[in-house]
């Protein structure tokens, strides 16, 4: 983590510090005054409900080495201890992170996309960890505050930094990319998340494509070549070093499933290498292909990549397979959802053996097109041999109504308790239950209940 003097900090960012404190050292940063560790730099924000500047004095008393403080804050500044005066604490945090990243100078891999960001990030770490010291974004620290904090947590000898970039509107990824100045930029796909803010899939594609804003001149963009919206944007930027990845023959890197069963996926890339990942879902083949392509570009040999992928463990609630006490398979994909990822989940379960049960919750943040997009998922079941469809929430009723004619049994629930009771009572040993919905639906509660049946 960052370990510098305030003298060094003053050279990196625009600020004012009393000269007598210039030799004070900071060891790490925090934005949470409740959990101050000795030597940290405390960074307060003027939030919607609470002004963090109110806690700066207490943070210093609790062991913080110094505190940022906005020059024009309505709160009185601490009278004792190192106070670093800045115009805006968020911008100062970002400026500090950008400077520290240049100091550490790792290879930076930026990852964005509507779905698969975290999975791709995990796969990148997995394929590179045998050859390099790698640090990646933890949890959802992928916004204008979280990403700088991730950077400032880098160890000085970090060789590769994998930075996940999330967004809810235009301009956000441009800012993150400008701070990170990535060597590699990955756009996993374009879905429907944030439709209510960005208006259309084309708008989402444009917002994700902002990842090239800070891409180094010799940097490389990897993107889903099966997505026309991205291919069109790449064509508009002839200066880009871009690599398309997907299943169509027109891609620079073509991936093809060789086998797909309960143990995972075996696939090949351009007939040059065959790989196996112990992860369900054919869509994860593309995520792995991004990681493999980057690893090869960085000099990792195919044998090492194959060995590393065999040990792959993904962040929780992403196609996690559990076994209920009666032997039924329960797949927890409840971390998040979009219509696109729901269709991919349907494709996954149809390739497995057993009675196939889908439990789908609402996809949130779809705006005015919510009913239509949920209905599209239901209609996607037309030729998919799904035995049972259970839906939960408000928006997913449109999915139920569209999908009900194509499945053996269907029911819509407004009570999660009733859903769990109904499903638990009917669960058989040869069932495969796939649970998926937006984060706000908390469908992992269904998974937890089923695996204890």
Number of C-alpha atoms within 10 A of each C-alpha: 18 23 19 15 15 23 15 14 20 15 10 16 18 15 18 15 17 12 10 8 17 15 12 15 20 22 18 21 24 18 17 13 21 11 10 21 18 15 19 23 28 29 25 25 17 17 9 6 6 10 14 18 27 19 21 24 20 15 27 24 13 16 15 26 26 25 29 27 28 24 16 11 14 11 16 12 19 18 8 9 15 22 24 24 20 20 16 18 21 19 15 21 21 24 17 22 25 21 19 23 23 12 11 19 15 21 18 22 25 27 28 28 27 22 22 21 22 25 21 28 27 21 25 26 23 23 28 23 16 14 14 14 15 21 20 23 22 16 10 12 18 22 18 20 15 19 24 25 23 21 27 26 20 24 15 16 12 16 17 21 25 26 29 27 29 22 21 17 16 16 14 18 26 20 18 29 22 17 23 28 24 30 18 24 28 31 29 25 23 26 21 29 27 21 22 17 15 20 15 18 16 18 19 25 24 18 21 29 23 20 30 25 17 20 23 18 13 12 18 21 23 23 27 25 26 18 17 13 18 21 15 12 14 20 11 9 11 9 10 17 14 20 18 23 26 24 18 14 14 12 17 15 21 20 23 19 17 12 13 19 17 16 13 17 21 19 21 18 21 13 10 7 12 16 22 22 23 17 24 23 22 22 19 20 27 25 27 23 24 27 26 25 17 20 22 14 12 13 10 18 14 17 11 14 20 17 16 18 22 16 12 16 15 18 14 13 18 20 24 18 19 18 15 20 12 15 16 21 23 23 23 23 25 28 20 24 26 25 22 18 22 23 17 15 23 21 17 19 25 19 16 14 12 17 19 23 26 22 22 27 30 28 26 22 17 24 17 11 15 22 16 15 22 25 21 18 23 26 19 17 22 15 10 15 16 21 17 19 25 23 27 24 17 15 20 28 24 22 30 24 17 20 22 21 14 20 19 13 13 19 16 22 19 13 10 18 13 12 18 17 13 14 19 16 10 8 19 16 14 14 20 25 26 25 27 33 29 20 16 13 21 16 25 18 13 22 24 15 15 24 17 11 13
